[in-house]
């Protein structure tokens, strides 16, 4: 069997998050929530050193889980995500009543969030491991995809 083959592995995550899209011409301009699904695929050559406890793995699924949970899921789960250009008094009132408010410098669409998430994940991966694919599902029928080969 060939052990020098480039392999991709994928881990799935789920989290709940609310957001609003100010300036949008539909209902999503209002605060609303989604049950998000996030798929993260990384690639590399499986470890060939039989004395390594991760022998035969591209990357331990547990290590990938830790990276994605710490950088994305634990921060965004059960949070209200808004663009940072709301009036200060509105944001202060929200913070008086709610703990998990995330302000972003971009419109929190699935398309822009997935790009942000990909950058956050890439910055935490170990040497020799490539981020290949990220999918962010916003609803049962709607999702955004990020492919390394296109970015």
ABEGO torsion letter per residue (X at the ends): XBAABBBBBBBBBBBBBBBBBBGBABAAABBBBBBBBBBBBBBEBBBABAABAABGBABBAAAAAAAAAAAAAAAABGBBBBBAABBAAAAAAAAAABABBBBBABBBBAAAAAAAAAAAAAAABBBGBBBABBBBBABAABBBBBBAAAX
